[in-house]
């Protein structure tokens, strides 16, 4: 029984103390509203009490996180409910989708939806109660720096044991002036997209023709960060970095299954 209890906490050789932040979605995929039943707020509050610095994925991030999403673990919640019980599972995964923690399945038999969903999530989080967290600032998680960044080595004099320190200094990218039009059209790999402005942020829509009618489906978004011209991009269920060039073209850096960076370019029309 002890081995079974420990298995959820030691799911992978990923040390949660190596991660400075946790990102919580503002809406879970299985629910149709942001923070429905206050589940997202409940999870954020719980993780903050555990000592994590937590952001919703639609908030403005600090510069270090905006330029390197590998500093954060992503909080994932899956719904395994049936007609009799609410069942919820909680995971923390890193930027390479490696599992740092996977909870036991939390259940609730309540007939009230709000109470049932909240209770099942709380029960899932119980298996995380025994896990302690203290951020290790000397940790070196995988770096996912801004495209075009360069690594500069600062060498301390010999009398100080020649400790080598590395800093990632982003190379400034050309920034397009925010256009206050309702939308902008783009093409990428022969497919058509539309960016809809929402203040300083953007929503990404993909154009399709269904039954001879043009439709636009929401597939991602760009959230302004504390660094001018750099956006937190959510695209194809990945959280990454997006930026515009001087011509208004959009670039999003994605990571494939092997951890390699893939560049997605949207040409402005």
PASEBA-1860 file (N, C-alpha, C; in nm, 3 decimals):
! residues 269
1> XXXXXXXX> 0.082/-0.121/0.000/0.000/0.000/0.000/0.086/0.126/0.000 ~ 0.201/0.121/0.074/0.290/0.235/0.076/0.345/0.266/-0.061 ~ 0.379/0.162/-0.137/0.433/0.180/-0.271/0.330/0.245/-0.362 ~ 0.205/0.204/-0.348/0.098/0.262/-0.430/0.080/0.408/-0.396 ~ 0.083/0.441/-0.266/0.062/0.579/-0.223/0.173/0.669/-0.273 ~ 0.296/0.616/-0.278/0.409/0.697/-0.320/0.415/0.714/-0.471 ~ 0.351/0.625/-0.546/0.368/0.624/-0.691/0.318/0.751/-0.755 ~ 0.208/0.811/-0.702/0.155/0.933/-0.763/0.248/1.050/-0.743
9> XXXXXXXX> 0.327/1.049/-0.632/0.416/1.160/-0.606/0.548/1.146/-0.680 ~ 0.586/1.025/-0.717/0.713/1.001/-0.783/0.693/0.954/-0.925 ~ 0.596/1.015/-0.991/0.558/0.968/-1.123/0.670/0.983/-1.224 ~ 0.749/1.087/-1.210/0.859/1.109/-1.304/0.974/1.175/-1.230 ~ 1.092/1.164/-1.287/1.209/1.224/-1.225/1.215/1.373/-1.259 ~ 1.113/1.445/-1.220/1.106/1.589/-1.239/1.088/1.651/-1.101 ~ 1.182/1.732/-1.059/1.181/1.790/-0.926/1.100/1.920/-0.926 ~ 0.991/1.924/-0.853/0.906/2.044/-0.854/0.978/2.165/-0.797
17> XXXXXXXX> 1.081/2.143/-0.716/1.156/2.255/-0.659/1.240/2.329/-0.763 ~ 1.254/2.270/-0.882/1.329/2.334/-0.990/1.248/2.439/-1.064 ~ 1.120/2.455/-1.030/1.032/2.541/-1.108/0.983/2.659/-1.023 ~ 0.994/2.776/-1.081/0.966/2.901/-1.008/0.818/2.934/-1.005 ~ 0.744/2.890/-1.108/0.604/2.929/-1.121/0.516/2.808/-1.153 ~ 0.385/2.829/-1.136/0.284/2.736/-1.187/0.182/2.817/-1.265 ~ 0.144/2.767/-1.382/0.041/2.831/-1.465/-0.086/2.748/-1.458 ~ -0.195/2.813/-1.419/-0.325/2.748/-1.408/-0.416/2.801/-1.519
25> XXXXXXXX> -0.482/2.714/-1.595/-0.574/2.764/-1.699/-0.689/2.842/-1.636 ~ -0.734/2.948/-1.704/-0.848/3.023/-1.652/-0.979/2.953/-1.684 ~ -0.973/2.854/-1.776/-1.091/2.772/-1.806/-1.045/2.630/-1.834 ~ -1.109/2.532/-1.772/-1.078/2.392/-1.799/-1.149/2.346/-1.926 ~ -1.085/2.259/-2.002/-1.138/2.216/-2.131/-1.276/2.154/-2.120 ~ -1.305/2.088/-2.009/-1.432/2.014/-1.999/-1.549/2.102/-1.949 ~ -1.521/2.231/-1.926/-1.627/2.323/-1.884/-1.639/2.437/-1.984 ~ -1.758/2.493/-1.995/-1.784/2.591/-2.101/-1.768/2.736/-2.056
33> XXXXXXXX> -1.723/2.758/-1.933/-1.705/2.894/-1.884/-1.573/2.905/-1.808 ~ -1.516/3.025/-1.812/-1.396/3.051/-1.734/-1.429/3.047/-1.585 ~ -1.345/2.977/-1.509/-1.358/2.966/-1.363/-1.498/2.920/-1.321 ~ -1.556/2.830/-1.399/-1.689/2.780/-1.364/-1.683/2.703/-1.232 ~ -1.781/2.727/-1.147/-1.788/2.670/-1.012/-1.667/2.712/-0.927 ~ -1.594/2.815/-0.972/-1.475/2.865/-0.903/-1.366/2.757/-0.888 ~ -1.365/2.660/-0.980/-1.266/2.553/-0.973/-1.125/2.604/-1.000 ~ -1.112/2.694/-1.097/-0.979/2.745/-1.132/-0.923/2.829/-1.017
41> XXXXXXXX> -1.009/2.910/-0.956/-0.966/2.990/-0.841/-0.932/2.900/-0.722 ~ -1.008/2.794/-0.705/-0.981/2.699/-0.596/-0.842/2.637/-0.613 ~ -0.810/2.596/-0.736/-0.681/2.533/-0.762/-0.567/2.635/-0.745 ~ -0.587/2.756/-0.795/-0.483/2.859/-0.782/-0.457/2.889/-0.635 ~ -0.563/2.904/-0.557/-0.548/2.934/-0.416/-0.477/2.820/-0.342 ~ -0.511/2.697/-0.376/-0.447/2.582/-0.311/-0.297/2.582/-0.338 ~ -0.258/2.603/-0.463/-0.115/2.599/-0.500/-0.039/2.716/-0.438 ~ -0.104/2.832/-0.425/-0.041/2.945/-0.359/-0.013/2.914/-0.212
49> XXXXXXXX> -0.106/2.846/-0.148/-0.086/2.809/-0.008/0.027/2.707/0.007 ~ 0.054/2.632/-0.100/0.167/2.538/-0.097/0.300/2.609/-0.118 ~ 0.296/2.738/-0.151/0.418/2.815/-0.166/0.454/2.851/-0.309 ~ 0.375/2.808/-0.406/0.404/2.839/-0.546/0.364/2.983/-0.580 ~ 0.434/3.042/-0.676/0.390/3.167/-0.738/0.306/3.126/-0.859 ~ 0.179/3.162/-0.858/0.083/3.107/-0.953/0.021/3.218/-1.037 ~ 0.007/3.190/-1.166/-0.061/3.282/-1.258/-0.167/3.205/-1.337 ~ -0.279/3.272/-1.364/-0.371/3.220/-1.464/-0.306/3.239/-1.602
57> XXXXXXXX> -0.341/3.155/-1.698/-0.277/3.164/-1.829/-0.321/3.285/-1.910 ~ -0.419/3.362/-1.861/-0.460/3.484/-1.931/-0.410/3.610/-1.860 ~ -0.322/3.594/-1.763/-0.265/3.709/-1.693/-0.135/3.752/-1.760 ~ -0.094/3.877/-1.737/0.037/3.923/-1.781/0.143/3.859/-1.693 ~ 0.247/3.801/-1.757/0.351/3.730/-1.685/0.470/3.822/-1.658 ~ 0.549/3.792/-1.554/0.676/3.863/-1.537/0.769/3.833/-1.653 ~ 0.868/3.919/-1.676/0.952/3.908/-1.794/1.023/3.774/-1.803 ~ 1.076/3.722/-1.690/1.152/3.597/-1.698/1.063/3.482/-1.743
65> XXXXXXXX> 0.938/3.479/-1.697/0.847/3.373/-1.739/0.799/3.394/-1.882 ~ 0.774/3.520/-1.920/0.727/3.549/-2.055/0.829/3.509/-2.160 ~ 0.958/3.517/-2.125/1.062/3.484/-2.221/1.115/3.342/-2.205 ~ 1.071/3.271/-2.102/1.112/3.131/-2.084/1.004/3.057/-2.007 ~ 0.909/2.998/-2.080/0.797/2.930/-2.016/0.840/2.802/-1.945 ~ 0.965/2.761/-1.965/1.015/2.641/-1.896/1.044/2.667/-1.749 ~ 1.029/2.791/-1.703/1.041/2.820/-1.560/0.917/2.777/-1.484 ~ 0.812/2.739/-1.557/0.684/2.709/-1.493/0.641/2.565/-1.517
73> XXXXXXXX> 0.567/2.515/-1.420/0.490/2.392/-1.439/0.348/2.431/-1.477 ~ 0.285/2.351/-1.561/0.145/2.374/-1.598/0.056/2.284/-1.513 ~ -0.049/2.341/-1.459/-0.146/2.264/-1.381/-0.257/2.215/-1.474 ~ -0.274/2.087/-1.483/-0.375/2.027/-1.570/-0.478/1.953/-1.485 ~ -0.604/1.970/-1.519/-0.711/1.900/-1.449/-0.796/1.827/-1.553 ~ -0.814/1.698/-1.534/-0.895/1.619/-1.629/-1.019/1.567/-1.559 ~ -1.125/1.557/-1.637/-1.254/1.513/-1.586/-1.282/1.370/-1.631 ~ -1.302/1.281/-1.537/-1.330/1.140/-1.568/-1.466/1.099/-1.512
81> XXXXXXXX> -1.558/1.194/-1.504/-1.687/1.171/-1.440/-1.774/1.075/-1.521 ~ -1.866/1.012/-1.453/-1.970/0.931/-1.517/-2.106/0.978/-1.465 ~ -2.210/0.907/-1.499/-2.344/0.952/-1.462/-2.371/0.941/-1.312 ~ -2.284/0.872/-1.240/-2.306/0.853/-1.096/-2.213/0.938/-1.009 ~ -2.089/0.953/-1.053/-1.988/1.022/-0.972/-1.915/1.128/-1.052 ~ -1.870/1.232/-0.983/-1.773/1.325/-1.041/-1.634/1.272/-1.008 ~ -1.547/1.265/-1.109/-1.411/1.216/-1.089/-1.313/1.315/-1.152 ~ -1.214/1.354/-1.075/-1.119/1.456/-1.119/-0.977/1.410/-1.092
89> XXXXXXXX> -0.887/1.442/-1.186/-0.745/1.409/-1.170/-0.663/1.535/-1.196 ~ -0.558/1.553/-1.119/-0.474/1.672/-1.124/-0.330/1.634/-1.157 ~ -0.268/1.713/-1.247/-0.129/1.689/-1.284/-0.052/1.821/-1.288 ~ 0.079/1.812/-1.264/0.173/1.920/-1.291/0.271/1.869/-1.395 ~ 0.284/1.940/-1.507/0.375/1.899/-1.613/0.465/2.015/-1.650 ~ 0.584/1.984/-1.700/0.678/2.091/-1.739/0.661/2.127/-1.885 ~ 0.749/2.212/-1.938/0.735/2.264/-2.075/0.757/2.155/-2.180 ~ 0.813/2.042/-2.141/0.831/1.928/-2.233/0.726/1.822/-2.210
97> XXXXXXXX> 0.619/1.858/-2.137/0.508/1.768/-2.105/0.553/1.645/-2.025 ~ 0.661/1.660/-1.948/0.701/1.557/-1.853/0.623/1.578/-1.725 ~ 0.573/1.470/-1.668/0.487/1.479/-1.550/0.571/1.491/-1.424 ~ 0.552/1.601/-1.351/0.619/1.620/-1.223/0.538/1.562/-1.108 ~ 0.406/1.562/-1.124/0.318/1.505/-1.022/0.185/1.467/-1.087 ~ 0.133/1.354/-1.045/0.001/1.309/-1.089/-0.076/1.260/-0.968 ~ -0.194/1.316/-0.948/-0.270/1.288/-0.827/-0.347/1.156/-0.839 ~ -0.397/1.112/-0.725/-0.499/1.007/-0.726/-0.627/1.069/-0.782
105> XXXXXXXX> -0.720/0.986/-0.826/-0.847/1.036/-0.877/-0.936/1.075/-0.759 ~ -0.981/1.200/-0.759/-1.073/1.246/-0.656/-1.217/1.225/-0.700 ~ -1.302/1.181/-0.608/-1.441/1.149/-0.642/-1.538/1.225/-0.554 ~ -1.660/1.240/-0.604/-1.771/1.295/-0.527/-1.901/1.236/-0.581 ~ -1.991/1.204/-0.488/-2.121/1.149/-0.527/-2.234/1.251/-0.511 ~ -2.196/1.376/-0.483/-2.296/1.480/-0.467/-2.374/1.500/-0.597 ~ -2.502/1.528/-0.584/-2.586/1.553/-0.701/-2.584/1.699/-0.745 ~ -2.531/1.785/-0.660/-2.518/1.926/-0.693/-2.389/1.945/-0.773
113> XXXXXXXX> -2.398/2.001/-0.895/-2.282/2.010/-0.982/-2.168/2.089/-0.917 ~ -2.199/2.204/-0.863/-2.096/2.290/-0.803/-2.024/2.216/-0.691 ~ -2.102/2.162/-0.600/-2.043/2.090/-0.486/-1.966/1.967/-0.532 ~ -2.021/1.897/-0.630/-1.959/1.774/-0.677/-1.823/1.800/-0.743 ~ -1.818/1.900/-0.832/-1.691/1.930/-0.899/-1.587/1.980/-0.799 ~ -1.629/2.068/-0.707/-1.533/2.120/-0.610/-1.484/2.009/-0.517 ~ -1.573/1.927/-0.473/-1.535/1.818/-0.380/-1.441/1.719/-0.446 ~ -1.467/1.684/-0.571/-1.382/1.586/-0.640/-1.242/1.645/-0.663
121> XXXXXXXX> -1.233/1.777/-0.693/-1.103/1.839/-0.710/-1.027/1.844/-0.577 ~ -1.096/1.882/-0.470/-1.031/1.884/-0.339/-0.980/1.746/-0.300 ~ -1.058/1.644/-0.330/-1.016/1.507/-0.296/-0.896/1.464/-0.379 ~ -0.890/1.510/-0.504/-0.773/1.480/-0.586/-0.649/1.548/-0.529 ~ -0.665/1.671/-0.482/-0.551/1.748/-0.430/-0.499/1.693/-0.298 ~ -0.578/1.612/-0.229/-0.532/1.556/-0.102/-0.404/1.475/-0.118 ~ -0.389/1.410/-0.234/-0.268/1.329/-0.254/-0.145/1.416/-0.275 ~ -0.167/1.549/-0.290/-0.056/1.643/-0.304/-0.022/1.712/-0.171
129> XXXXXXXX> -0.106/1.690/-0.070/-0.087/1.757/0.059/0.049/1.728/0.120 ~ 0.096/1.604/0.105/0.222/1.564/0.170/0.346/1.612/0.095 ~ 0.328/1.666/-0.025/0.442/1.714/-0.105/0.482/1.852/-0.058 ~ 0.610/1.869/-0.025/0.660/2.000/0.017/0.728/2.068/-0.102 ~ 0.721/2.201/-0.104/0.779/2.276/-0.215/0.861/2.392/-0.162 ~ 0.981/2.408/-0.215/1.066/2.525/-0.187/1.150/2.548/-0.312 ~ 1.127/2.661/-0.378/1.195/2.687/-0.506/1.346/2.693/-0.488 ~ 1.417/2.623/-0.577/1.562/2.624/-0.579/1.609/2.721/-0.687
137> XXXXXXXX> 1.654/2.842/-0.650/1.692/2.941/-0.752/1.814/2.900/-0.833 ~ 1.887/2.798/-0.789/2.004/2.750/-0.864/1.968/2.642/-0.966 ~ 1.839/2.607/-0.971/1.796/2.505/-1.067/1.810/2.557/-1.208 ~ 1.832/2.465/-1.301/1.849/2.504/-1.441/1.756/2.419/-1.528 ~ 1.626/2.452/-1.528/1.534/2.381/-1.617/1.566/2.411/-1.762 ~ 1.508/2.333/-1.853/1.532/2.355/-1.996/1.500/2.498/-2.032 ~ 1.590/2.561/-2.107/1.570/2.700/-2.145/1.490/2.710/-2.274 ~ 1.394/2.799/-2.274/1.313/2.823/-2.394/1.315/2.972/-2.420
145> XXXXXXXX> 1.434/3.023/-2.450/1.454/3.168/-2.457/1.387/3.228/-2.579 ~ 1.374/3.359/-2.577/1.315/3.432/-2.689/1.398/3.407/-2.814 ~ 1.333/3.382/-2.931/1.408/3.360/-3.055/1.504/3.475/-3.081 ~ 1.627/3.443/-3.123/1.725/3.546/-3.152/1.807/3.586/-3.031 ~ 1.784/3.523/-2.916/1.860/3.558/-2.798/2.001/3.504/-2.810 ~ 2.092/3.564/-2.734/2.228/3.517/-2.736/2.276/3.496/-2.594 ~ 2.366/3.401/-2.574/2.416/3.372/-2.441/2.549/3.443/-2.421 ~ 2.560/3.520/-2.316/2.682/3.594/-2.286/2.744/3.536/-2.161
153> XXXXXXXX> 2.874/3.505/-2.165/2.943/3.450/-2.049/3.018/3.561/-1.979 ~ 2.991/3.578/-1.850/3.063/3.674/-1.768/3.158/3.596/-1.679 ~ 3.289/3.616/-1.697/3.385/3.539/-1.622/3.438/3.621/-1.505 ~ 3.429/3.564/-1.384/3.478/3.630/-1.264/3.628/3.615/-1.260 ~ 3.705/3.713/-1.212/3.850/3.705/-1.207/3.899/3.581/-1.135 ~ 4.027/3.541/-1.167/4.084/3.416/-1.117/4.084/3.411/-0.966 ~ 4.110/3.525/-0.899/4.117/3.522/-0.754/3.982/3.489/-0.691 ~ 3.877/3.490/-0.769/3.745/3.453/-0.719/3.703/3.316/-0.774
161> XXXXXXXX> 3.803/3.233/-0.800/3.781/3.092/-0.840/3.719/3.079/-0.978 ~ 3.718/3.185/-1.057/3.673/3.179/-1.195/3.538/3.110/-1.211 ~ 3.441/3.154/-1.134/3.305/3.100/-1.146/3.243/3.155/-1.273 ~ 3.192/3.068/-1.359/3.135/3.109/-1.487/2.985/3.125/-1.472 ~ 2.937/3.244/-1.505/2.794/3.273/-1.496/2.742/3.299/-1.635 ~ 2.626/3.240/-1.669/2.565/3.260/-1.800/2.438/3.342/-1.786 ~ 2.424/3.441/-1.874/2.303/3.520/-1.879/2.245/3.512/-2.018 ~ 2.114/3.496/-2.027/2.046/3.500/-2.156/1.993/3.640/-2.177
169> XXXXXXXX> 2.047/3.710/-2.277/2.007/3.848/-2.305/1.932/3.851/-2.437 ~ 1.799/3.874/-2.433/1.722/3.874/-2.557/1.769/3.984/-2.652 ~ 1.784/3.949/-2.780/1.811/4.048/-2.883/1.680/4.118/-2.917 ~ 1.677/4.251/-2.916/1.551/4.321/-2.944/1.493/4.280/-3.079 ~ 1.364/4.254/-3.081/1.295/4.220/-3.205/1.220/4.342/-3.256 ~ 1.211/4.360/-3.389/1.126/4.468/-3.441/0.983/4.450/-3.391 ~ 0.921/4.557/-3.351/0.787/4.549/-3.295/0.690/4.623/-3.385 ~ 0.581/4.559/-3.421/0.480/4.625/-3.503/0.389/4.707/-3.413
177> XXXXXXXX> 0.350/4.825/-3.459/0.258/4.908/-3.383/0.124/4.838/-3.372 ~ 0.067/4.838/-3.252/-0.062/4.773/-3.233/-0.167/4.841/-3.321 ~ -0.231/4.760/-3.402/-0.333/4.812/-3.493/-0.469/4.805/-3.425 ~ -0.542/4.912/-3.430/-0.669/4.916/-3.359/-0.785/4.873/-3.447 ~ -0.753/4.808/-3.559/-0.860/4.752/-3.642/-0.921/4.633/-3.570 ~ -1.044/4.598/-3.609/-1.112/4.487/-3.542/-1.041/4.355/-3.567 ~ -0.978/4.340/-3.686/-0.914/4.212/-3.717/-0.806/4.232/-3.823 ~ -0.717/4.134/-3.832/-0.612/4.132/-3.933/-0.605/3.991/-3.991
185> XXXXXXXX> -0.581/3.981/-4.122/-0.575/3.852/-4.190/-0.431/3.806/-4.209 ~ -0.410/3.675/-4.195/-0.277/3.616/-4.209/-0.287/3.485/-4.286 ~ -0.175/3.442/-4.345/-0.165/3.311/-4.411/-0.042/3.239/-4.356 ~ -0.058/3.108/-4.330/0.054/3.026/-4.286/0.038/2.888/-4.347 ~ 0.140/2.846/-4.424/0.138/2.715/-4.491/0.010/2.694/-4.572 ~ -0.034/2.798/-4.641/-0.151/2.788/-4.727/-0.284/2.796/-4.655 ~ -0.282/2.805/-4.522/-0.406/2.815/-4.444/-0.428/2.961/-4.403 ~ -0.555/2.998/-4.391/-0.590/3.136/-4.361/-0.629/3.152/-4.214
193> XXXXXXXX> -0.582/3.262/-4.157/-0.607/3.289/-4.015/-0.650/3.435/-4.000 ~ -0.710/3.463/-3.885/-0.748/3.600/-3.852/-0.709/3.627/-3.708 ~ -0.648/3.743/-3.684/-0.620/3.789/-3.549/-0.718/3.899/-3.513 ~ -0.787/3.881/-3.404/-0.884/3.979/-3.358/-0.827/4.051/-3.237 ~ -0.818/4.184/-3.246/-0.761/4.262/-3.137/-0.857/4.268/-3.019 ~ -0.800/4.255/-2.900/-0.875/4.266/-2.775/-0.792/4.350/-2.680 ~ -0.797/4.483/-2.698/-0.708/4.570/-2.622/-0.565/4.547/-2.666 ~ -0.477/4.513/-2.572/-0.338/4.484/-2.603/-0.318/4.338/-2.643
201> XXXXXXXX> -0.421/4.258/-2.633/-0.412/4.114/-2.661/-0.478/4.081/-2.795 ~ -0.460/3.957/-2.839/-0.519/3.911/-2.965/-0.575/3.770/-2.947 ~ -0.681/3.741/-3.021/-0.732/3.605/-3.034/-0.701/3.555/-3.174 ~ -0.660/3.428/-3.187/-0.622/3.370/-3.316/-0.734/3.279/-3.364 ~ -0.785/3.306/-3.484/-0.892/3.225/-3.544/-0.842/3.161/-3.673 ~ -0.886/3.041/-3.701/-0.854/2.972/-3.826/-0.977/2.972/-3.916 ~ -0.954/3.007/-4.043/-1.064/3.015/-4.140/-1.090/2.878/-4.201 ~ -1.216/2.842/-4.213/-1.255/2.715/-4.275/-1.386/2.735/-4.349
209> XXXXXXXX> -1.411/2.646/-4.445/-1.538/2.649/-4.518/-1.615/2.522/-4.484 ~ -1.732/2.539/-4.424/-1.816/2.427/-4.385/-1.953/2.445/-4.449 ~ -1.992/2.346/-4.530/-2.122/2.354/-4.601/-2.135/2.485/-4.677 ~ -2.027/2.518/-4.753/-2.023/2.638/-4.836/-2.032/2.768/-4.758 ~ -2.009/2.762/-4.628/-2.011/2.882/-4.546/-1.874/2.901/-4.481 ~ -1.827/3.025/-4.478/-1.698/3.056/-4.415/-1.717/3.066/-4.264 ~ -1.635/2.992/-4.191/-1.641/2.996/-4.044/-1.500/3.024/-3.989 ~ -1.495/3.076/-3.869/-1.369/3.102/-3.802/-1.373/3.034/-3.665
217> XXXXXXXX> -1.277/2.946/-3.639/-1.269/2.877/-3.512/-1.154/2.929/-3.428 ~ -1.180/2.956/-3.301/-1.076/3.006/-3.210/-0.976/2.895/-3.181 ~ -0.847/2.919/-3.210/-0.745/2.816/-3.189/-0.631/2.863/-3.099 ~ -0.632/2.990/-3.057/-0.524/3.036/-2.971/-0.538/3.182/-2.938 ~ -0.440/3.234/-2.864/-0.443/3.375/-2.829/-0.303/3.426/-2.799 ~ -0.290/3.557/-2.798/-0.166/3.626/-2.764/-0.195/3.719/-2.647 ~ -0.119/3.704/-2.538/-0.138/3.788/-2.421/-0.015/3.877/-2.404 ~ -0.039/4.005/-2.385/0.070/4.100/-2.367/0.147/4.066/-2.240
225> XXXXXXXX> 0.279/4.084/-2.246/0.365/4.060/-2.131/0.423/4.192/-2.083 ~ 0.508/4.186/-1.983/0.572/4.306/-1.934/0.685/4.352/-2.022 ~ 0.715/4.277/-2.131/0.824/4.314/-2.222/0.764/4.358/-2.356 ~ 0.798/4.479/-2.398/0.738/4.536/-2.519/0.759/4.446/-2.639 ~ 0.651/4.419/-2.713/0.659/4.341/-2.835/0.661/4.192/-2.817 ~ 0.668/4.142/-2.692/0.671/3.998/-2.665/0.536/3.957/-2.608 ~ 0.480/3.852/-2.664/0.349/3.804/-2.622/0.359/3.660/-2.570 ~ 0.275/3.627/-2.476/0.259/3.489/-2.434/0.158/3.426/-2.529
233> XXXXXXXX> 0.203/3.329/-2.607/0.119/3.268/-2.710/0.067/3.133/-2.664 ~ -0.063/3.114/-2.675/-0.124/2.983/-2.655/-0.173/2.936/-2.792 ~ -0.113/2.825/-2.841/-0.144/2.777/-2.975/-0.126/2.626/-2.977 ~ -0.227/2.553/-3.027/-0.225/2.407/-3.031/-0.192/2.348/-2.894 ~ -0.256/2.401/-2.791/-0.242/2.354/-2.653/-0.102/2.371/-2.597 ~ -0.019/2.452/-2.665/0.113/2.484/-2.612/0.116/2.630/-2.568 ~ 0.194/2.657/-2.464/0.217/2.794/-2.421/0.360/2.830/-2.458 ~ 0.375/2.936/-2.537/0.507/2.970/-2.589/0.519/3.121/-2.603
241> XXXXXXXX> 0.612/3.163/-2.689/0.638/3.305/-2.711/0.597/3.344/-2.853 ~ 0.534/3.460/-2.867/0.498/3.513/-2.998/0.546/3.656/-3.011 ~ 0.580/3.697/-3.134/0.624/3.835/-3.156/0.601/3.874/-3.301 ~ 0.584/4.004/-3.325/0.564/4.059/-3.459/0.695/4.115/-3.512 ~ 0.711/4.112/-3.646/0.825/4.181/-3.706/0.779/4.317/-3.760 ~ 0.870/4.388/-3.826/0.840/4.523/-3.871/0.731/4.527/-3.978 ~ 0.712/4.416/-4.051/0.609/4.409/-4.155/0.474/4.363/-4.098 ~ 0.469/4.335/-3.970/0.343/4.291/-3.909/0.323/4.141/-3.914
249> XXXXXXXX> 0.423/4.065/-3.963/0.413/3.919/-3.962/0.430/3.868/-3.819 ~ 0.360/3.761/-3.788/0.363/3.703/-3.654/0.445/3.575/-3.654 ~ 0.532/3.560/-3.555/0.609/3.438/-3.536/0.576/3.380/-3.398 ~ 0.548/3.250/-3.395/0.527/3.178/-3.269/0.626/3.063/-3.264 ~ 0.697/3.051/-3.152/0.793/2.943/-3.134/0.725/2.829/-3.060 ~ 0.722/2.711/-3.123/0.662/2.593/-3.063/0.770/2.489/-3.033 ~ 0.739/2.394/-2.948/0.832/2.286/-2.915/0.770/2.154/-2.955 ~ 0.843/2.073/-3.036/0.789/1.944/-3.078/0.809/1.839/-2.970
257> XXXXXXXX> 0.767/1.716/-2.998/0.774/1.607/-2.900/0.915/1.574/-2.857 ~ 1.014/1.609/-2.940/1.154/1.582/-2.908/1.222/1.700/-2.840 ~ 1.143/1.803/-2.807/1.201/1.919/-2.740/1.267/2.017/-2.835 ~ 1.251/1.997/-2.967/1.311/2.086/-3.066/1.217/2.203/-3.095 ~ 1.274/2.320/-3.119/1.195/2.439/-3.146/1.148/2.441/-3.290 ~ 1.019/2.466/-3.308/0.959/2.478/-3.441/0.901/2.618/-3.456 ~ 0.935/2.685/-3.565/0.889/2.822/-3.587/0.765/2.823/-3.675 ~ 0.659/2.885/-3.626/0.536/2.901/-3.702/0.522/3.048/-3.738
265> XXXXX> 0.523/3.077/-3.871/0.518/3.214/-3.919/0.384/3.241/-3.986 ~ 0.318/3.350/-3.945/0.191/3.393/-4.004/0.220/3.521/-4.083 ~ 0.202/3.515/-4.215/0.227/3.629/-4.302/0.106/3.722/-4.306 ~ 0.127/3.848/-4.276/0.019/3.945/-4.276/-0.024/3.976/-4.419 ~ -0.155/3.978/-4.441/-0.210/4.004/-4.575/-0.248/4.151/-4.589
END
